[in-house]
Each structure stands twice: as C-alpha cells, then as structure tokens.
Amino acid sequence: MAPPTATETETFTPSKGFDTPDGQPEGTAPNEPKLKQGAAEIQLQKFPSPPRFTDKYEEREYLKGRLALAFRIFGKFGFDEGVAGHITLRDPVDPHTFWVNPFGVAFSHIKRSDLILVDHEGKVIDGGPCRLLNTAAYMIHAAIHNARPDVLCAAHSHSIYGRSFCALGRPIDIITQDSCAFYNDQAVYTQFKGIVLAKEEGENIAKAIGPKKACLLQNHGLLTCDAAAAGRGGETIKIDEEDAAFTYKSVGTPRAGWFSAKPMFDVMARECGDEYLQ
C-alpha cells in the first residue's frame, strides 16, 4: 500500500513583517529582499501540504508508516550508530503516549509493525514483537513531548558529524541558505553527564530546547559539522541578520521542513516497496 499523496494546495502568504511594501526597503518587492517589485509580480507557486485526516486511527497508521520510513532514511544516510539514536512520534489517538523504535533493531530494517507505543510512565503498552525500550530514549523524549504539546515528532542521532561538531559546544553558524532554517531556532545543552538515564537529565534537556526546534547536545550528538574553514586558518562568512531572518521565514517553518523532506521519503518508499508498511 503506497502512502497517500497530499493533493491540497495553498497559496504562499508572506510572513508577518514582510507582508506589506512597508516591510521592505523602498522600491523592493514585498516577498523577496532586494528584489525589484516588477520582477516579483508573478503568480506564486502553490505547494502541497501534509495530508489531513478526520479518522485518528487512519492518521495513526499513516504516521507510523512515515516514522518507519524516517528510520530507514536515517539508516541509509548513516545517522544511526549501533543501538544509539531514536525517533518518537506522538500518538494522534492518545497524545499522552508516543511511538518509538524498539531497542536494538536496525534502523534500516524497521517496519511499521515493529514500532512500540510507550506512555509517559515509561511503560510499553502496545507494539511489535520486540518491546525492549531504550531508557535514554524514554527519558529524553518523554520530557520533550510533555514540555512541548506542539511537538509531534522528536529525533536524536549520534551521527559522526553531529558528534564531532557538538564537541565544540556552540551553535552552528548561519553561513548557508539551508542553515537559515535554524536561525534563532537552535539551542546548545552543555551539561553532558553521560547516558541519559535520569528523569531530571531529560527534563533539563527539554528546558534547554525551550521553544526552539533543534538542540546540540555538547559531547553527545546532533546536526552536522560546518567548521571546515577553521582548519585552514580562515573563518566562514556569516549571512547578515536581515537576510537570515527573511530566509528563515521561507525555509525554517514546519511546512517548509515537511516539503523539503518529501523527496527523501518518496525515494525511500519506492526503494523498499511496501515492506515498511508491514
């Protein structure tokens, strides 16, 4: 069974602060910084949205399928390392529970039926044949889902570049268009105390993230390395604040993230056929 295709489209609406001619310098377009008004007078493209459901059980099965694909994408691109790493999905039927990967099952092999359902007390209440729960996954993700009701999904990776960069204990520099997705939307957690096995540690990580969408766990892992220039004695060129803020409004929203990831999910779904939906 192939995943449903989003058919709904919506016209792009400029973000607040950029939605009037006064929001830009005189003579520039309201939808692009430093772009002349005449060049911007074209019909804006319409982008698809994630599918919407009226049946929460149908939504659950769809999202579990997407979660299985996410694990396979992580596996393909080397974001897994042994048994480390986890992705959780808030259950749409019972939002006080979440789905997560069973401990010790390879990301690249995970199917929808392998996922396990965990409550906020750390009890596995449903799921596949292997119901071994990674304690660190529970401690971190339960705290995040509890502190942030708006969060549908949370992912943690021990990727090679992520671990290397996080040893620096600082946020990523805003030096590319893609990095603008994290402009003023990333945090650094500096209190590394080993494997997260205590409830307090998970809660501290959740506090560090606050309202932001990304957190670099010092000496632990996440994100990617952008320090290559430092090895040559040089320094990266930073994007100025105004352009970074505007670009964030285009590439840093949840919908932009969903649309950017859509091709990878489509490729993975085609590569593994219907196996991930089993």
N, C-alpha and C positions, 0 to 999 in steps of 0.2 A: 504494500500500500504506500503510495507516494504521499509526502506531506502536502497539505492543502496549499494552494497558491493564493497569495494576497492579491485581490483584484481591486480593492478600493483605492482610489487616488485622491490626492488633496493638493490644492494649490499652496505653494510655499508662501508663508507670511513672514515678512521681516521681523526680527526680534525687537522688543521694546528698546527704544533708544536709537534704533536705526530704521524706524518705520515712517519717518517723515523727512521731507527735504531738509528741515532744520537740524536733523540728526547727523548730517554730514556737512563738511565744509561747502561753502557756496559754489555752485556750478558742478557739483559732483552728483552721482546717482545715489538714490536712497537705498539701493540694495547691494552696492559694491563700493568699498572705499577706493577713492582716487580714480573712479571710472566716470567718464562724462555721461551726463544724463541721456544724451541722444543714443549712445551705444547700448544703454540699458533698456531702451524701450522695445523690448521683445517679450513675447509670451513666455513666462517662466515655466519650466518643466514641472510635471506632476510626478511625484514619487509614490511608490506603493507603501502601504502601512502593514504592520503585523496583522494577521487575521484576528477577528473578534469573535467571541463565542457567547451564546446565550446559555448553553449547557456546560456547567462547570466540570462535569465528568469528561465530556468531549475535550474540553480545554486541557484538562489534566493529561490525557493520553497524548495529545499533540505536543504539549510542552515537555513531557517525559521523552518523547522521540527526539525533540530538539536538544535536550540535555544529553542524550546518548550520542548524538552527532557531535556535540561540543567536546565530549571526552575523546572521541575519535580524531577530531581536529587537533586537540592538544597532543595526542599521541603521535600524529603524523608529523607535526612540526617540532617535536622534541620538548614539549612543555611538561612532560612527565619525567619523573626520575625515581625508579624503583617503585616503592609504595607511597612516596610522598606526593602531596597535592590533592586537591579536592574541589569540586564544584557543587554548589547546592542550589536547589530550586524550591521556592515557597510553593506549597501545595494550594492550588486555587479552590479546592473543595474545603479543606481545613487549613486556613492561613497560619495557624499556630503550629504547623508541622512543616517539615521540608524533606525533599528527596535528595539523596546523596549517593555517591559511588560506594560500593562495598569495599572494605579494606582488603588490599592485596589482589584485586582483579585488575588486569592490564587495561589502561585507558582505551587502547586500540581495539579491544575485544568487547567493550561494554555494549549491551543491548538494553532496550527499554525495560525488559523484564528482569534485568539484573539490579536495577536501582532499588534502594531501600528507603523506607519512609520512617523518619525519626521525629519524635516530639521534643518539646523544649526541656524535658527532663532527661533527655539522652536515651530514651527507650525506643528500640526498633519495633515498630508496630505493624509493618507491612513490608512487602518487597520480595526480592528474588531468593534463590536457594542459599546464597552466601550472605549471611546477615551480620557479618563482622563489621563493627563500627570503629572508624578511626577516631580515637578520643580527641586528638588535636582538631580534627575537622569539626567535631561537635562543639568544642569549647569556643572556637573562633566564630563559626558560622551561626551558632545559636545566639551568641551575643550580638552579632551584626543584625540578624533578622529581628531580634527582639527590640534593639535600639532604633532600627530603621524600618518602620512598617512599609515604606515606599519601595524597599529593595525586594525585587522579585528573585534575583539570582546573584550569587556571590562566588567568585573563583579565586583560588590560591594556587600558585605554581612555584616550584623550585627550579625554574628554568636556569640554564647555565648563565646566560647574560643577565638575567634578573638577579641571581645571587651575587654575581660579580659586581654589578652596579650598586646593589644595596649595601655592599661593604663600605661604600663611600659615605653612607648616612646622610644623604641630601636628596632633594627632589630633582627630577630630570629638568634639563634646560629646555626652554622653548625656542628651538632652533630650526624646526621644520614645520610645514603646514600640518602634518599629522600630529606632531607634539602639541599643537594648539588645542587639540581635543582635551588636554589636561591642564590648560591654562587656569590657574587659580582653582584647580579642582583635584589636587593631589595632596597627600599628607605623608609625613615620614614618622614611623614609630621607632624610637631609638632605644627602647628598654628591652633589648633581647635577653631572655632568661632561659634559653634552651627550648626544647619541645614544649608546645603549649598544652599542658595537662591540667592546669588550674583554671577554675571559673573566673577568678579575678583577672588573670592574664588575658583571657578572651575579652572580658569587659573593657580592659584598658586599651586593647587594640581597637575595639568598636568606638571608644571615646576618641581615640587618635584620628580615626577616619572622619568622625563628625558627619557633616552633610556632604562630604566630597565623595567622588566615585572611585578613587584609587588611593592606595596606601603602599608605600615602600617600607617593608619590614627590615630594619637595619640588621645586617649579618644573617639574614634569613632568606628572602627571595621576593621576586615580583618584577614585572616590567622588563625593560631592555637597557643595554649599555649605549651611552652617547658620549663617552669620554675619549674617543679615539684621538682627537686633536691634541689632547694634553700630552700624549706620548711623544708628539713631535715638537713639543715646546710651544705649541700655539694655543689659541683659545677660540672656541666656537663663536660664531656671530649670532647674537640673540635677536629674535624678532621683537620689534618695538611693541610697547604695551597696547597701543591703539589697534594695531593690525592683529595682534594676538587675541585681543578681546573680541574683535569682529569675527575672526576666523573660528574662534571657539563656538560662537553662536551658529556657525554653519556646520561644523564637524564634531562638536562636542556634546550634542544633545542625545538623549536615549534613542530617538528615532533615527538620527544620523548613524549612530553606532549599529543599530539593527540593520540598516540598509547597507552599510559598509561590510558587515559580516555575511550578508546574504549570499554572495557568490561562493564563499568558502563552504557554507552549509549546503548549497546546491551541488557543488563538486563532490563533497563527501557523501551526500545522499546517493549520487549516481555511482560513485566508486563502490560503495558497499551494498547497493541494491536495497532490498527490504530487510536485510538481516538485522539492522539496528532496531527495527520496529518489533522484533520478536519478543 
